[in-house]
Amino acid sequence: MPGPFPGVDPYLEAQGYWPEFHLKFLNYWQEALANRLPDEYEVRVEERVKLVDVETDKNYLIRPDIAVTHATRRPEGAASGVATLDPETIPTVILDEDREVFLKILHRPDRKLVAVLELLSPANKVEPDRRDYLTRRNAVLRQQVHLVELDLLVGGQRIPMGRPLPPGDFFAIVARWEQRPDCQVYAWTLRHRLPMLPIPLRAPDPDIAVDLAEVYETAFDRGRYVRSVDYRAPLDLPLHPEDRAWAEQEARAPRG
């Protein structure tokens, strides 16, 4: 069942559904890209895992790899000089996991990285995680790699730019490596559908166009969010009062 809004549904952000929606959107964004990419390209999901010690707030950034080792068996009858020790029982520390998922476009057959596609999460827009995100972002911007960022969230700080962003509630930023520091910025509001977005590839290949509205609507519908979101609740987001009133009215309007 479609939601009450023509584009982004702000209630997903306001009521805590964004982490799950984030994964669904990336899944269908990947599918949309895969259906349009030329044969010599592929789009893959990449994941960062950050472990957080809740006692100290210390962060550990790792990749989700597993290492398995095989111990060499001591020959039978060999003397052992290892003393037997009685263990001491000590509680371990279980770290919280913070996973960040993004997309990357690769060129075959060398699988060279062509573009990184990010959908911002609330953590990317507030400290201290915002600083970590901007550090990784700068690392991409220093390479000959395109960067595409979607900000479909009202709250938090925006991506730092050389001059103010155009008016809007949501933004798509396409930073082509050969045009940097300049980039293309697409802006729209709560009252509009998501735009068609060009995704740059390796020259001389032309951009591919992805219908973000179609991706969003598919993710929203498959998540069955209309059944779960409380559209009678106040919309607790930093919106202009007129926009908040319009959104709450749309949310509570009868739907067929």
Buried (B, 14 or more C-beta within 10 A) or exposed (E): EEBBBBBBBBBBBBBEBBEEBBBBBBBBBBEBBEEBBEEEBBBEEEEBBBBBEEEEEEBEEEEEEEEEEEEEEEEEEEEEEEEEEEEEEEEEEEBEEBEBBBBBBBBEEEEEBBBBBBBBBBBBBEEEBBEBBBEBBEEBBEEEBBBBBBBBBBBBEEBEEEEEBEEBBBBBBBBBBEEEEEBBBBBBBBEBBBBEBBBBBBEEBEEBEBBBBBBBBBBBBEBEBBEEBEBEEEBEBEBEEEBBEBBBEBBEEEEE
